[in-house]
């Protein structure tokens, strides 16, 4: 004589197996859909827009950022007093994020702005394309990026002698590019 309900054991195992397979396939389908969505989002991400010409980018970012780095050679950033309203300060060293933190932040910004120098579509002030495909341009941009990171590492030490060394690295990086692309008649720049 069979136990009551024993005929349902194979049925219960079958139902359990179906539930496990269903749960696994749902998980796999969800994972595949998520990966597909991520790929689709990346494929439809808008292209980076270039708004400023090279001179505007230099004057609006690299010039003021490098001045903060260069200033740290002559004046100890720790001694720069905060502005009357540090949140409105136009001098980064006297701002709410001033002193050595400003030097660190501006050095990192220089390294990051180097990426903007490689975006296709940027124009020089004379209307010519920035030579982003020239091997020497890539080398000069890399030199700037490294100079920014050297300045950042020096600023972290809060040592003005190291900032002088970092400023020399920055000066060389800027000069290398300027000698090739800027120190010409305006019509011949970026050639």
N, C-alpha and C positions, 0 to 999 in steps of 0.2 A: 504494500500500500504506500502511495506517495504522500509525502508531507503536504499539508495544506499550503498552497502558494508556491510549491517547488517548481511547478510548470512555468511560473513567471520569472524564474531566475534568468534563463537565457534572454527573455524579453527585457528584463531590467538591465542586463549587461549590454544589450544592443542599444537601448535608450541611452545608457551612460556613455557608451562609445560614440554615439551620434552627438551627444552634448559636448564631449571633449573635442571632437573633430570640428564641430561648429564653432566652438570658442577659439580654437587655434586658427581656423581659417578666417574668422572675423578679425582676429588680431593681425594676421598677415595682410589681409586686405586693407585694414586701417593703416598699417605701416606703409604699404605700397602707395596708397592714396596720399599720405602725408609727404612721402618722398617725391611723388609726382607733382604735388602742389608746390613744394619747395623749389623744384627744378623749374616749374612754370613761372613762379614769381621771379626767380633769378633771370630767366630768359626775357621777361617783360619789364625788368627794372629799367627806369628811364636812364638814358645816357647822361653822363656828366655834362653840364652846360658850362661854357666858358663865357664869363661876363666881362672880364677886364682884359685889356691888352697887357703886354708884358711890362711896360713902364708903369702902368697903374698898379699892377700886382706888386712890383718891386717897391714902389713908393708907399703903398698902403700897408704892406706887410713886412717885407724883408728889411727895408730901411729902418723903420722904427724898432723892429725886433733886434736887429744887429746893434743899434745904438744902445740898447739896454745892456747887451753883452759887453760892448766896448766901454761903457760907463763904469762897469764893475772893476776895471783895471785901476781907475784913478780915484774912485770914491767907494769906500766900503758900503755896500748896500745896507748893511745892518745899521749904519749911522744915518740913513736917509729918514727924516721924520715923515710920519704919515701926513697927508694933506688934511686940511681943515675938515673936509668931508671925503674920507678915503674912497667911498663908493662912487664918487664923481670925479676922482682925480684923473687928469689927463697924462700924468707922469706915472708909468707903471711902477716905478720904484717907490712912489709915495702912495700907492693905491692900497685898497683893502687887501690885495694879494701882492703886496710890495716886498721890498727888501730882497733877500736872497731868493725867496719864492718867485719873485718877478723875473729874476735872472734865469732861474731854472725853467719857468714857463715859456719865456721868450726864446730860449735856446731850443726847447722842444718844438715850439712853433716854427722855428727856422727849418728844423729837420722835416716837419710835416709839410710846410709850404713847398719844399723841394718836390713833393708829389704833384703839386699844381703846375709846376714848370714842365711836366711831361705830358700834360693833357693835350691831345690833338685839337686843333681848331683855334688855338690862341694865336693872336696876331702881335707883331711888334708895333710900335707906335707909328712906323712908316707904312703899315698895311701888309708887310710881308709876313708869311707864316713863321712862327717860332720854329727853329730847326730841330724839332723833337726827334727826328729820325737820324740825325747826324750822330755818329759814334762819339765825337768829342763833346757834344751837348750832354749825352747820357753820362759821360765821365765827369763833366763839370757839375752836373746836378748831384751825382753821387758824392763828389767832393764837398758840396754844400751840405748835403745831408749828414755826412760824417763830421763836418765842422760843427753843425748844430749839436750833434750828440757829444762831441768833445767838450763843447761849452757847457752842456748840461752836466756832464760828469764833473767838470771843474767847479761849476756852481754848487754842486752838492757838497763839495769839500769846504766851501765858504772861505777859500784861500785866494786872495787877490793875485798872488804870484802865478797861481795856476790859471787864473782868468787872463792874465797877460799872455801866457802861452796859448791859451784857447783863442784869444783874439788874433794872435798871429796866424793860427790855422784858418780862422775865418777870413782874415784879410787875404791870405793866399788863395783860398777857394773862390772868393769874389773876384780877385784880380785875374785869375786864370780865365774865367768866362768873360769878364769885361774886356780884357786885352783882345780876345778873339772877336767878340760880337758887339761891344758897345763903343769902344774907343775909335769910332769912325764917324764920317759924316752921317747925319741921321738917315739919309737915303740908302746908305750902304749897310746899315745895321741888320743883324740877323742873316747875313749872307755868309 
